Amino acid sequence: MMRCLSLWLPHLATDRLARRKAPSPRDCAHSTRVPLATPLATWTKIKGAQRLASLDARAQAAGLRIAMTLADARAIMPDLEIAEADASAEAGLLAAIADWCRRFTPLAGLDAPDGVLLDVSGAAHLFGGERALLTEIIAALQAQGFAARAALAGNPALAWALARFAEMTFVPADVGERDLHMLVADLPVAALRIEAETIAALAQAGLRRIGDLLMRPRAPIAARFGADLVARLDAIFGRRGDPLSPRFETPAYLVERRFAEGIARREDIEATISGLAHELCALLERHDEGAREIDVSLFRVDGVVKHLSTGTSRPLRDPKLVARLFRERIEAAGEEGLDTGYGFDVVRLAAIRVERASMPQSALTIEAAASGADHSADLADLIDRLGARLGWRRVLRFEQQETHIPEFAVAAIPAAQTRGRVKNNSDPKLPFSASANLLPTRPLKLLDPPEPIEAIAAVPDSPPAKFRWRRVWHDISAIEGPERIAPEWWKHEQPALTRDYFRAEDSCGQRFWLFREGLYTTETVEPRWFLHGLFG
């Protein structure tokens, strides 16, 4: 049975300003924020006029309202402190709060612009029950300087409505249909989360409470006010599901450790991660899987959350290697990047992405085992360590692509990605050396993009006798080609011109890779020459 908790932050914008102005916990003997005495409000421009966008509780108590002009607000409350609204900063703060809420459940999603939705099904007993969970969340947010209300019910629509419009904030899981009707009947129609135009139309018809709608037939209501109104009625009673999109991907496996007091020493953090790595790898081994992407979440006492993540080049379930990777990540982050503050009271290790772990092939002979010819594990270990220290998207390898255009034939991808996706098209009947000799010789260095040159040839479609590149003339003493590469006409509406490649050597022994763009008289009357690469 689903249990959903809706968290409402009615003064998020002004709380953000108050937290910046209030004394920091580092400067106080206790961690609770001290509220400011000056009323706060934010403003924004609406149709060229400066109007109030958000208010704190003191400004609302004084009679100020949202969308009031700034001049009227100052006339009512001269000591009102005003700041311009910053939607991006408020959205970032709400995202940080949703991230912090993941200490209670992995399924935490944004409910913009001023709320967070949590799926706490099966998690409330870890915090002493659902009522205790509600109390703990509200108290923790108030200690961080946020005014908050929360409600817990059997579906997101009902929890949202109770958090914003009702005194009752907890609905038991075994509530009956009759009690549920009585609970929502006195709520305003705005609790259905419908458009303002629909609320106004309902008010004109004398329908101001949800009970007014429940007493009337559904068909006329849907015909007059739209089917969405009936759908919202079904959602608040749990007959129609409301989506809850978690902010972060739900991990495949997760282990965590909680502390009565925060840990701040690096040695303690690394020891905790090492202990969690043994638990996580035991889960992976039980299911015959290995982790390809691992994340450590460190929940600080004051509400800040730090994330350390790394990828692996193969399915990994060795606790010693996992612990070593995160030692590299912590060392790379440094003291400023980790910023322990007053310490972390929750440490969570999660396998975000997993794959089936294949058993390693053991050597069949003593000689093969003693030679140690297979160094793939050492290479994978090196890739993982470099990725943990530098960022796994910065450690790249080259992979062949399914194209014959030289500049696109190889792509740099993260080395930790799955290997072996490109098939080997060489003839299996030929030995490797013979198969490799069938491919045209390619230069080690390609110019990106190819540089135009001035070439002199006997006839337009013959190889050049000399060419000028970067203001220097080169006399060609030997040339081999052409190797014709046609454009990929199936990928583009207007394909490029055909290329004829030549391997040329000048009188000084330098070797070049040249190509002529365009077939003479067929594709163009003036073919152009380019230098694409250098040999040696």
C-alpha positions in Angstrom: 0.0 0.0 0.0 1.4 3.4 -1.1 2.1 5.9 1.6 2.9 9.4 0.4 4.3 12.4 2.3 3.8 15.9 0.9 6.1 18.6 2.2 5.0 22.2 1.7 7.4 25.2 2.1 5.0 28.2 2.0 7.8 30.8 2.5 10.6 29.3 0.6 11.7 32.5 -1.1 11.8 34.6 2.0 13.3 31.8 4.1 16.2 31.7 1.6 16.8 35.4 2.3 16.4 35.0 6.1 18.9 32.1 6.1 21.5 34.3 4.4 21.0 37.1 6.9 20.6 35.0 10.1 23.6 34.0 12.2 25.3 30.8 10.9 25.4 27.8 13.2 29.2 28.1 13.1 28.8 31.4 14.9 26.1 30.2 17.4 26.3 27.9 20.4 23.4 25.9 18.9 22.4 24.9 15.4 18.9 26.4 15.3 18.5 29.5 13.1 17.4 32.7 14.9 14.5 34.3 13.0 14.8 37.9 12.0 12.5 40.5 13.3 12.3 42.5 10.0 9.5 41.4 7.7 10.7 40.1 4.3 9.2 40.0 0.8 10.4 39.5 -2.7 9.1 41.4 -5.8 9.0 40.8 -9.5 7.9 42.7 -12.6 4.4 41.9 -13.8 3.3 43.8 -16.9 5.8 46.5 -16.2 4.8 47.0 -12.5 6.8 45.9 -9.5 4.6 43.5 -7.5 5.1 41.3 -4.5 6.0 37.7 -5.4 6.4 36.1 -2.0 5.9 37.1 1.7 7.0 35.7 5.0 4.6 35.1 7.9 5.1 38.5 9.5 4.4 40.4 6.2 1.2 38.3 5.7 0.0 39.0 9.2 0.4 42.7 8.5 -2.1 42.5 5.7 0.2 42.3 2.7 -0.8 40.0 -0.2 0.8 38.4 -3.2 0.7 40.6 -6.4 0.2 43.8 -4.4 2.2 46.7 -5.9 5.5 47.6 -4.2 4.3 51.1 -3.5 1.1 49.9 -1.7 3.2 47.4 0.3 5.6 50.1 1.5 2.7 52.4 2.4 1.2 49.7 4.7 4.6 48.5 6.1 7.4 51.1 5.8 10.0 48.8 7.5 9.4 46.0 5.0 12.6 44.6 3.6 12.4 43.9 -0.1 14.6 41.8 -2.5 14.1 40.9 -6.1 12.8 37.4 -6.7 15.4 34.9 -8.0 13.5 31.9 -9.5 16.7 30.0 -10.3 18.1 30.3 -6.8 14.7 29.2 -5.3 14.6 26.2 -7.6 18.1 25.3 -6.6 17.2 25.5 -2.9 14.1 23.4 -3.4 16.3 20.8 -5.3 18.7 20.8 -2.3 15.9 20.2 0.1 14.6 17.3 -2.0 18.1 15.9 -2.0 18.2 16.2 1.8 14.8 14.4 2.0 16.5 11.3 0.5 17.8 10.5 3.9 14.3 9.3 4.7 13.5 7.5 1.4 15.2 7.2 -2.0 11.9 8.1 -3.7 11.9 11.9 -3.3 10.7 14.1 -6.1 10.2 17.8 -6.7 6.7 19.3 -6.4 7.5 22.7 -7.8 7.5 25.5 -7.0 7.3 25.1 -3.2 7.0 21.4 -2.3 8.6 18.0 -2.2 6.8 14.6 -2.5 8.1 11.5 -0.8 7.1 7.9 -1.2 7.6 6.6 2.3 6.0 3.2 1.8 7.8 0.7 4.0 10.3 3.2 5.3 8.4 4.9 8.2 9.1 2.1 10.7 12.8 3.0 10.5 12.0 6.4 12.2 9.6 5.2 14.8 6.4 5.2 12.7 4.7 7.6 10.4 3.7 10.2 13.0 7.3 10.3 14.3 8.6 10.7 10.7 6.3 13.7 10.2 7.5 15.3 13.4 11.2 14.6 12.6 11.0 16.1 9.2 9.2 19.3 10.3 11.6 19.8 13.3 14.7 19.3 11.2 13.5 21.8 8.6 12.6 24.4 11.2 16.1 23.9 12.7 17.5 24.8 9.3 15.4 27.9 9.0 12.5 26.8 6.9 8.8 27.1 7.7 7.2 23.8 6.6 4.0 21.8 6.7 3.7 18.1 5.9 0.9 15.6 5.5 1.0 11.9 5.1 -1.8 10.0 3.3 -2.4 7.1 0.9 -1.9 9.0 -2.4 0.0 12.1 -3.5 -3.2 14.2 -4.3 -4.7 13.7 -0.8 -1.3 14.4 0.9 -0.9 17.6 -1.2 -4.3 18.8 -0.3 -4.0 18.2 3.4 -0.6 19.8 3.7 -1.9 23.1 2.3 -5.6 23.3 3.2 -6.3 21.1 6.3 -5.5 21.0 10.0 -5.3 17.2 9.9 -2.0 16.1 8.5 -2.1 12.4 9.0 -4.5 9.9 7.4 -4.2 6.3 8.7 -3.7 3.5 6.1 -6.9 1.8 7.2 -9.2 4.8 6.8 -12.6 4.0 5.5 -14.3 5.5 2.4 -16.9 7.2 4.5 -14.3 8.8 6.8 -12.4 9.9 3.8 -15.4 11.6 2.3 -16.0 13.5 5.5 -12.4 14.5 5.6 -12.2 16.1 2.2 -15.8 17.5 2.0 -14.9 20.7 3.9 -11.7 21.4 1.8 -11.9 24.2 -0.8 -12.0 23.2 -4.4 -8.5 24.6 -4.8 -7.3 21.5 -2.9 -8.0 19.6 -6.1 -5.1 21.3 -7.7 -7.0 22.7 -10.6 -6.6 25.8 -12.7 -7.5 29.3 -11.3 -10.1 29.8 -14.1 -11.9 26.6 -13.1 -11.9 27.7 -9.5 -13.5 31.0 -10.5 -16.1 29.3 -12.6 -17.0 26.9 -9.8 -17.3 29.8 -7.4 -19.7 31.5 -9.8 -21.9 28.4 -9.8 -21.8 28.3 -5.9 -19.5 25.4 -5.7 -16.7 26.3 -3.3 -16.1 23.1 -1.3 -15.3 19.6 -2.5 -18.4 18.4 -0.7 -20.5 20.6 -3.0 -19.1 18.6 -6.0 -19.6 15.2 -4.3 -23.3 15.9 -3.9 -23.9 16.4 -7.6 -23.8 14.0 -10.5 -20.5 13.6 -12.3 -21.7 13.8 -15.9 -23.0 17.4 -15.7 -19.9 18.6 -13.8 -17.6 17.0 -16.5 -19.7 18.5 -19.3 -19.6 22.0 -17.8 -16.2 22.2 -16.2 -14.2 19.6 -18.1 -13.2 16.0 -17.5 -10.0 17.1 -15.7 -12.1 18.2 -12.7 -13.6 14.7 -12.3 -10.2 13.2 -12.7 -8.8 15.3 -9.9 -11.7 14.1 -7.7 -10.8 10.5 -8.5 -7.1 11.3 -7.7 -7.8 12.7 -4.2 -9.8 9.5 -3.3 -7.0 7.3 -4.7 -9.1 5.9 -7.6 -6.7 7.5 -10.1 -2.9 7.4 -9.7 -0.8 10.6 -9.6 2.8 10.3 -10.8 5.7 10.7 -8.4 8.9 11.2 -10.3 12.0 10.7 -8.1 14.6 13.4 -8.5 17.3 10.7 -8.6 17.3 7.3 -10.2 16.4 4.6 -7.8 19.5 2.6 -7.1 19.6 -1.1 -7.7 21.2 -1.8 -4.3 21.6 0.5 -1.3 23.2 0.3 2.1 23.6 3.0 4.7 24.8 3.8 8.2 23.4 6.4 10.6 25.2 8.0 13.5 23.9 9.7 16.6 26.5 12.4 16.1 28.1 13.5 12.9 31.5 12.1 11.8 34.0 14.7 10.4 37.4 13.0 10.3 38.4 11.7 6.9 39.6 8.4 8.4 36.2 7.8 9.9 34.4 8.5 6.7 36.7 6.2 4.7 36.3 3.4 7.3 32.5 3.8 7.1 32.6 3.6 3.3 34.8 0.5 3.6 32.4 -1.2 5.9 29.4 -0.3 3.6 31.4 -1.7 0.6 31.5 -5.1 2.2 27.7 -5.0 2.8 27.0 -3.8 -0.8 29.3 -6.4 -2.4 27.7 -9.1 -0.4 24.3 -8.1 -1.9 25.9 -8.0 -5.4 27.5 -11.4 -5.0 24.2 -12.9 -3.8 22.6 -11.8 -7.0 25.6 -12.6 -9.2 26.0 -9.0 -10.3 28.6 -6.3 -10.3 28.4 -2.5 -10.0 29.2 -0.3 -13.0 28.3 3.0 -11.4 28.5 3.6 -7.6 27.5 6.6 -5.6 28.3 7.7 -2.0 25.8 10.2 -0.4 27.0 12.1 2.7 24.2 13.8 4.6 25.6 16.6 6.7 24.0 17.5 10.1 23.0 21.0 8.9 21.1 19.6 5.8 23.8 19.8 3.1 24.3 16.7 1.0 27.5 15.8 -0.7 27.7 13.2 -3.5 30.8 11.3 -4.6 30.2 9.0 -7.7 32.5 6.9 -9.8 32.1 4.4 -12.7 33.9 1.2 -13.3 35.3 -0.4 -16.4 33.9 -3.8 -15.6 31.2 -5.2 -13.2 32.8 -4.7 -9.8 32.0 -6.4 -6.5 35.3 -6.4 -4.7 34.9 -4.4 -1.4 38.6 -3.5 -1.3 38.6 -2.1 -4.8 35.4 -0.1 -4.1 36.8 1.4 -0.9 40.0 2.3 -2.7 38.1 4.0 -5.5 36.4 6.3 -3.0 39.6 7.0 -1.2 40.8 8.3 -4.5 37.6 10.4 -4.9 37.9 11.8 -1.4 41.6 12.7 -2.0 40.7 14.3 -5.3 37.9 16.3 -3.8 40.1 17.7 -1.0 39.0 19.4 2.1 37.1 22.2 0.3 35.3 19.8 -2.0 34.2 17.5 0.9 33.5 20.3 3.5 32.5 18.1 6.4 31.2 21.0 8.5 29.8 19.7 11.7 30.0 16.2 10.3 27.9 13.6 8.4 25.2 11.7 10.4 24.1 9.5 7.4 26.4 7.8 5.0 24.9 5.9 2.1 26.5 3.7 -0.5 24.5 2.8 -3.6 25.0 0.8 -6.8 23.2 2.9 -9.3 23.9 0.7 -12.4 24.7 -3.0 -12.3 25.5 -5.7 -14.8 25.7 -9.5 -14.7 29.2 -10.4 -13.5 30.9 -13.1 -15.5 33.2 -15.5 -13.8 36.9 -15.0 -14.8 38.4 -17.6 -17.0 41.2 -19.4 -15.1 44.4 -20.6 -16.8 44.2 -24.2 -18.1 47.9 -24.9 -17.6 50.5 -24.1 -15.0 52.7 -22.5 -17.6 49.9 -20.1 -18.7 49.1 -19.2 -15.1 52.8 -18.6 -14.3 53.3 -16.4 -17.4 50.7 -13.8 -16.3 50.0 -12.9 -19.9 46.5 -11.6 -19.2 46.8 -8.1 -17.8 43.2 -7.1 -18.4 42.4 -6.9 -14.7 45.4 -4.6 -14.1 44.3 -2.3 -16.9 40.7 -2.2 -15.7 42.0 -1.4 -12.2 44.2 1.4 -13.6 41.2 2.9 -15.5 39.0 2.8 -12.5 41.6 4.5 -10.3 42.3 7.2 -12.8 38.5 7.7 -13.3 38.0 8.0 -9.6 40.7 10.7 -9.2 40.1 12.6 -12.5 36.5 11.9 -13.2 35.5 8.8 -15.1 34.3 10.9 -18.1 37.8 12.3 -18.5 39.5 9.0 -18.9 38.9 8.2 -22.5 39.7 5.5 -25.0 39.3 5.3 -28.8 36.7 3.1 -30.3 36.1 2.3 -34.0 32.9 3.6 -35.5 30.8 2.1 -38.3 31.9 4.6 -41.0 34.5 4.8 -43.6 34.9 8.6 -43.4 38.5 9.0 -41.9 37.8 11.8 -39.5 34.7 10.0 -38.0 36.1 6.4 -38.0 37.3 6.7 -34.4 35.6 8.3 -31.4 36.9 9.0 -27.9 34.5 7.6 -25.3 34.8 7.1 -21.5 37.1 4.1 -20.9 34.7 2.8 -18.3 31.9 2.2 -20.8 31.1 -1.3 -22.0 33.7 -2.6 -24.5 33.5 -4.8 -27.5 30.5 -3.2 -29.2 32.2 -2.9 -32.6 32.5 -6.1 -34.5 35.7 -7.2 -36.2 35.1 -7.3 -39.9 38.4 -8.9 -40.9 38.4 -12.2 -42.6 38.7 -15.0 -40.0 40.3 -17.3 -42.4 43.3 -15.1 -42.8 46.0 -14.7 -40.1 46.0 -11.3 -38.3 49.0 -9.9 -40.2 47.5 -10.8 -43.6 44.1 -9.4 -42.6 45.6 -6.2 -41.4 47.6 -5.8 -44.7 44.3 -5.7 -46.6 43.5 -2.3 -45.0 44.9 0.8 -46.7 47.7 2.5 -44.7 46.5 5.3 -42.5 48.7 8.1 -41.1 49.2 8.4 -37.4 48.4 12.1 -37.3 45.2 13.5 -38.9 44.6 17.2 -39.4 41.3 18.4 -38.0 40.0 19.9 -40.2 41.9 18.9 -43.4 43.9 21.9 -44.6 43.6 23.2 -48.2 46.7 23.0 -50.4 47.6 24.4 -53.8 48.4 21.5 -56.1 49.8 21.4 -59.6 49.0 18.4 -61.8 49.4 17.5 -65.5 45.7 17.1 -66.0 42.9 17.9 -63.5 42.1 14.2 -62.6 45.7 13.0 -62.3 48.0 12.9 -59.2 49.8 16.2 -58.3 53.4 16.8 -59.3 53.9 19.4 -56.5 51.9 21.2 -53.9 52.2 24.1 -51.6 51.2 23.8 -47.9 51.6 26.5 -45.3 53.6 28.7 -47.9 56.1 25.9 -48.6 56.3 24.1 -51.9 56.9 20.3 -51.9 58.1 18.4 -55.0 56.6 14.9 -55.1 59.1 12.2 -55.8 56.7 9.2 -55.3 53.0 8.8 -55.0 50.5 6.0 -54.6 46.8 5.9 -55.1 44.0 6.8 -55.6 41.9 5.3 -52.8 38.4 6.4 -53.5 36.0 7.1 -50.6 32.5 7.9 -51.5 30.2 10.1 -49.3 27.6 8.6 -47.1 24.6 9.5 -49.2 22.2 7.7 -47.0 22.8 10.0 -44.0 22.5 13.4 -45.6 20.1 15.0 -48.0 23.0 16.8 -49.7 26.0 14.4 -49.6 29.5 15.6 -49.7 31.8 15.1 -52.7 33.8 12.0 -53.5 37.4 11.9 -52.2 40.4 10.4 -53.9 43.2 9.8 -51.4 46.9 9.6 -52.3 50.0 8.7 -50.2 52.7 11.0 -51.4 56.4 11.4 -50.6 58.4 14.6 -51.3 62.0 15.0 -52.3 63.0 15.4 -48.6 61.5 12.1 -47.5 58.4 13.6 -45.8 55.2 11.6 -46.4 51.7 13.1 -46.7 48.2 11.9 -47.0 46.4 14.1 -49.7 43.0 13.9 -51.2 41.2 15.5 -54.1 37.6 16.5 -53.4 35.1 16.1 -56.2 35.2 14.0 -59.4 36.3 16.1 -62.4 33.4 16.9 -64.8 31.0 14.6 -62.9 30.7 16.4 -59.5 32.7 19.6 -60.1 34.7 21.5 -62.7 37.4 22.6 -60.2 38.4 19.8 -57.8 40.0 21.0 -54.6 43.1 19.5 -52.9 43.5 19.0 -49.2 46.2 17.6 -46.8 44.5 15.3 -44.3 47.4 13.6 -42.5 51.1 13.1 -41.9 53.0 9.8 -41.9 55.8 9.2 -39.4 
